[in-house]
Amino acid sequence: MSSDSAQDLIAAVKRACDRKVALCLQGGNTKDFYGREPCGEPISILSHSGIVDYAPTELVITARGGTRLTEIESVVAEHKQMLAFEPPSFGSEATLGGTIASGLSGPRRPYVGAARDFTLGIRMINGRGEDLKFGGKVMKNVAGYDVSRLLVGSMGTLGVLLEISLKVLPVPKVEQTLMFELEQDQALALQNDWARKPSPISATSYREGVLHIRLSGSEKGVKAARARLGGEKIDHGRKHWHDIKEQRHKFFSQSGPLWRISVPPTAPTLNIPGSALLEWSGALRWLITDTPAQKIRAEVDKLGGHAVLFRGGDRENAFHPLATAVHKLHENLKKAFDPMGVLNPGRMYEGI
């Protein structure tokens, strides 16, 4: 179904509760591949769109959930500002609601913060059809539980996102991308050494013996960093990071299940066969492999990390299994926000 206002969406959720029918929340559907298989009657938020408020001097933008991500990025770019967590869109139809619901962040994430860190406030419909607001439009506005950030990455299982307020940041004055030819262990050691020192690094990637790093900041700061770090400057840096963020890099065109593995940046090379690309100074490792999920997660558990089946393969257990206590917490949150279980049921874990 299609809705053109918040009241229509509220009414739709209430009807679903009365009928005990599950709803499948939809925006641009550019991330339908992520998580467990969507189910339920489709309900679109696309018509509930538009920028509600934008205060460039306050570095805050508020927009409705169905607003195209490209529209928001275009508007803030006119004021030389950006969504600093560099959210991947995976298509021009991507919406703000889907971006926040998925909670994904791009190459700049470990150096400035994740989507959760830039989410100031949210207006939502819970599973009872109630119109609720949490947070606000300033950084310090929450006493007690920070529900706004709780909803980031919840995959629509806790509520329909009507409006989101985000902090934006100025675009760096200068950016340069440097390239180094290194073995993987050398690249990991070097990145961990850089992390212990002040440096304007804003992105890293490693693939097949080549380490790329991006420097962002003032002209003087970037120039000094390049002189200290060395490396070869490349001219296609912007395209490189865009291709990494949007998974248009040739690495992602390979066949096979794609895993998104998070480990401490100091973790050694993974003892898992397959083709790999590393980001976030080694903390994020993309792996294309046919290795069984149980073996992958056993290896990642030893390193204190977690592994998500990002694309392809058996989606039944896409997300890393939760510890018993944490799983119970997820169940309790689902019951509090969506007691009838009508919103994107089972999108993350079975029964939640």
VEXLUMZA-146032 format. One record per residue (C-alpha): x, y, z; residue number from 1. Coordinates in steps of 0.1 Angstrom, whole numbers. Example, Ala and Ser with C-alpha at 12.3 -4.5 7.8 and 13.67 -1.06 7.14 Angstrom:
c1, c2, c3, resi
123, -45, 78, 1 .
137, -11, 71, 2 .
END
This chain:
c1, c2, c3, resi
0, 0, 0, 1 .
10, 36, -4, 2 .
6, 63, 22, 3 .
9, 101, 17, 4 .
9, 113, 53, 5 .
18, 104, 88, 6 .
-19, 100, 97, 7 .
-23, 74, 69, 8 .
7, 55, 82, 9 .
-6, 56, 118, 10 .
-40, 43, 106, 11 .
-23, 15, 86, 12 .
-3, 3, 117, 13 .
-35, 4, 139, 14 .
-54, -17, 113, 15 .
-25, -42, 112, 16 .
-27, -45, 149, 17 .
-65, -51, 148, 18 .
-61, -77, 120, 19 .
-30, -92, 135, 20 .
-13, -88, 102, 21 .
25, -83, 97, 22 .
37, -52, 78, 23 .
68, -50, 56, 24 .
81, -14, 58, 25 .
94, -2, 24, 26 .
113, 28, 12, 27 .
135, 27, -19, 28 .
141, -10, -14, 29 .
178, -6, -21, 30 .
188, -27, 9, 31 .
162, -55, 7, 32 .
191, -79, 3, 33 .
204, -71, 38, 34 .
193, -91, 68, 35 .
167, -119, 69, 36 .
140, -122, 42, 37 .
114, -94, 44, 38 .
78, -106, 50, 39 .
44, -91, 56, 40 .
20, -68, 37, 41 .
41, -40, 20, 42 .
36, -5, 34, 43 .
54, 23, 16, 44 .
67, 55, 33, 45 .
79, 71, 0, 46 .
51, 96, -1, 47 .
60, 108, 34, 48 .
90, 128, 22, 49 .
105, 162, 22, 50 .
130, 183, 42, 51 .
113, 196, 73, 52 .
140, 220, 85, 53 .
176, 227, 77, 54 .
198, 251, 97, 55 .
232, 253, 81, 56 .
246, 275, 109, 57 .
235, 249, 135, 58 .
247, 220, 114, 59 .
214, 202, 117, 60 .
189, 189, 91, 61 .
155, 173, 97, 62 .
138, 153, 70, 63 .
109, 128, 67, 64 .
117, 91, 64, 65 .
107, 88, 27, 66 .
130, 116, 16, 67 .
156, 105, -10, 68 .
191, 104, 4, 69 .
203, 121, -28, 70 .
180, 151, -21, 71 .
195, 155, 14, 72 .
231, 152, 2, 73 .
224, 177, -26, 74 .
209, 203, -2, 75 .
237, 201, 24, 76 .
263, 201, -3, 77 .
251, 236, -15, 78 .
263, 248, 19, 79 .
296, 229, 17, 80 .
283, 204, 43, 81 .
279, 166, 43, 82 .
266, 136, 60, 83 .
299, 128, 77, 84 .
292, 91, 82, 85 .
291, 86, 44, 86 .
260, 64, 43, 87 .
260, 39, 14, 88 .
228, 42, -8, 89 .
232, 12, -32, 90 .
209, 31, -56, 91 .
193, 64, -63, 92 .
160, 54, -47, 93 .
176, 51, -12, 94 .
157, 70, 15, 95 .
167, 85, 48, 96 .
144, 62, 67, 97 .
161, 31, 52, 98 .
195, 46, 58, 99 .
189, 50, 95, 100 .
170, 18, 98, 101 .
199, -2, 83, 102 .
225, 18, 103, 103 .
252, 14, 77, 104 .
281, 38, 75, 105 .
308, 43, 49, 106 .
346, 48, 48, 107 .
347, 78, 72, 108 .
329, 61, 100, 109 .
358, 51, 124, 110 .
373, 86, 121, 111 .
343, 108, 127, 112 .
315, 85, 139, 113 .
287, 62, 128, 114 .
251, 69, 117, 115 .
241, 64, 154, 116 .
265, 92, 165, 117 .
249, 117, 141, 118 .
213, 109, 149, 119 .
199, 136, 172, 120 .
162, 130, 172, 121 .
135, 108, 157, 122 .
98, 109, 153, 123 .
83, 74, 149, 124 .
52, 52, 149, 125 .
55, 23, 173, 126 .
37, -10, 169, 127 .
6, 3, 187, 128 .
2, 30, 161, 129 .
13, 58, 185, 130 .
31, 89, 172, 131 .
62, 93, 194, 132 .
92, 117, 195, 133 .
126, 112, 210, 134 .
157, 133, 212, 135 .
158, 167, 195, 136 .
180, 189, 174, 137 .
210, 194, 196, 138 .
237, 170, 207, 139 .
229, 169, 245, 140 .
192, 166, 248, 141 .
185, 132, 263, 142 .
180, 122, 299, 143 .
178, 85, 305, 144 .
176, 61, 276, 145 .
186, 74, 242, 146 .
158, 59, 221, 147 .
168, 79, 189, 148 .
201, 61, 187, 149 .
185, 28, 197, 150 .
164, 29, 165, 151 .
195, 32, 143, 152 .
201, -2, 128, 153 .
169, -18, 141, 154 .
158, -26, 106, 155 .
123, -13, 111, 156 .
115, -39, 138, 157 .
107, -12, 164, 158 .
90, 15, 145, 159 .
82, 34, 114, 160 .
106, 63, 111, 161 .
86, 95, 102, 162 .
113, 121, 108, 163 .
150, 121, 116, 164 .
172, 149, 127, 165 .
209, 146, 118, 166 .
240, 165, 126, 167 .
260, 175, 95, 168 .
296, 186, 92, 169 .
315, 210, 70, 170 .
332, 194, 39, 171 .
370, 192, 44, 172 .
388, 219, 26, 173 .
414, 195, 12, 174 .
414, 157, 5, 175 .
441, 136, -9, 176 .
443, 98, -15, 177 .
477, 80, -11, 178 .
487, 45, -23, 179 .
512, 21, -7, 180 .
523, -13, -20, 181 .
524, -36, 11, 182 .
517, -71, 23, 183 .
485, -74, 44, 184 .
503, -79, 77, 185 .
525, -49, 70, 186 .
495, -28, 61, 187 .
477, -37, 93, 188 .
508, -29, 114, 189 .
513, 4, 97, 190 .
477, 15, 101, 191 .
477, 6, 138, 192 .
509, 26, 142, 193 .
493, 56, 125, 194 .
462, 53, 147, 195 .
484, 60, 178, 196 .
494, 94, 164, 197 .
475, 125, 154, 198 .
467, 122, 118, 199 .
440, 135, 94, 200 .
433, 100, 80, 201 .
396, 98, 70, 202 .
395, 65, 52, 203 .
415, 34, 44, 204 .
412, 4, 22, 205 .
434, -26, 15, 206 .
431, -50, -14, 207 .
456, -73, -31, 208 .
488, -58, -19, 209 .
477, -21, -22, 210 .
468, 1, 7, 211 .
449, 33, 0, 212 .
444, 61, 26, 213 .
425, 93, 24, 214 .
437, 125, 42, 215 .
411, 152, 50, 216 .
415, 186, 66, 217 .
433, 219, 60, 218 .
457, 223, 32, 219 .
486, 227, 57, 220 .
476, 197, 77, 221 .
471, 174, 47, 222 .
504, 185, 32, 223 .
523, 178, 65, 224 .
507, 144, 69, 225 .
516, 134, 33, 226 .
552, 144, 39, 227 .
553, 123, 71, 228 .
534, 93, 58, 229 .
549, 90, 23, 230 .
530, 71, -3, 231 .
521, 79, -39, 232 .
493, 104, -46, 233 .
465, 92, -69, 234 .
442, 114, -89, 235 .
411, 92, -88, 236 .
407, 92, -51, 237 .
371, 105, -50, 238 .
360, 77, -74, 239 .
379, 51, -54, 240 .
361, 59, -21, 241 .
327, 63, -38, 242 .
331, 28, -54, 243 .
341, 13, -20, 244 .
311, 30, -3, 245 .
286, 19, -30, 246 .
302, -15, -35, 247 .
310, -7, -72, 248 .
346, -16, -67, 249 .
355, -47, -88, 250 .
360, -67, -56, 251 .
323, -67, -50, 252 .
315, -80, -85, 253 .
328, -114, -76, 254 .
304, -143, -71, 255 .
298, -159, -38, 256 .
284, -149, -4, 257 .
296, -115, 9, 258 .
304, -113, 46, 259 .
308, -81, 66, 260 .
332, -89, 95, 261 .
340, -66, 123, 262 .
371, -73, 144, 263 .
396, -53, 165, 264 .
419, -34, 141, 265 .
448, -51, 157, 266 .
435, -86, 147, 267 .
458, -106, 124, 268 .
449, -118, 89, 269 .
418, -140, 92, 270 .
423, -177, 89, 271 .
394, -181, 65, 272 .
398, -189, 28, 273 .
383, -164, 3, 274 .
388, -130, -13, 275 .
391, -100, 11, 276 .
389, -62, 11, 277 .
397, -43, 43, 278 .
385, -10, 55, 279 .
385, 11, 87, 280 .
422, 5, 94, 281 .
415, -32, 95, 282 .
385, -32, 117, 283 .
360, -39, 89, 284 .
368, -69, 66, 285 .
347, -78, 36, 286 .
351, -114, 27, 287 .
337, -134, -2, 288 .
338, -170, 7, 289 .
319, -203, 5, 290 .
331, -212, 40, 291 .
302, -224, 62, 292 .
288, -197, 85, 293 .
296, -217, 116, 294 .
333, -219, 108, 295 .
334, -182, 99, 296 .
318, -171, 132, 297 .
339, -195, 153, 298 .
371, -179, 139, 299 .
357, -144, 143, 300 .
346, -151, 179, 301 .
381, -160, 188, 302 .
391, -125, 178, 303 .
363, -108, 198, 304 .
344, -98, 166, 305 .
312, -106, 148, 306 .
303, -116, 113, 307 .
272, -106, 93, 308 .
262, -123, 60, 309 .
258, -91, 41, 310 .
246, -104, 7, 311 .
239, -138, -9, 312 .
239, -172, 7, 313 .
215, -185, 33, 314 .
198, -154, 49, 315 .
181, -174, 77, 316 .
209, -165, 102, 317 .
223, -134, 85, 318 .
232, -116, 117, 319 .
257, -129, 142, 320 .
239, -149, 170, 321 .
234, -130, 202, 322 .
244, -140, 237, 323 .
214, -153, 257, 324 .
211, -122, 279, 325 .
214, -99, 249, 326 .
189, -119, 229, 327 .
164, -115, 258, 328 .
170, -78, 258, 329 .
162, -76, 221, 330 .
130, -96, 228, 331 .
120, -72, 256, 332 .
126, -42, 234, 333 .
105, -57, 206, 334 .
76, -63, 230, 335 .
79, -28, 244, 336 .
78, -11, 210, 337 .
58, -36, 190, 338 .
38, -59, 213, 339 .
17, -73, 185, 340 .
48, -81, 164, 341 .
34, -63, 133, 342 .
65, -43, 122, 343 .
91, -62, 100, 344 .
89, -93, 121, 345 .
119, -116, 119, 346 .
139, -91, 98, 347 .
169, -94, 122, 348 .
163, -125, 143, 349 .
136, -152, 142, 350 .
107, -142, 165, 351 .
119, -106, 170, 352 .
END
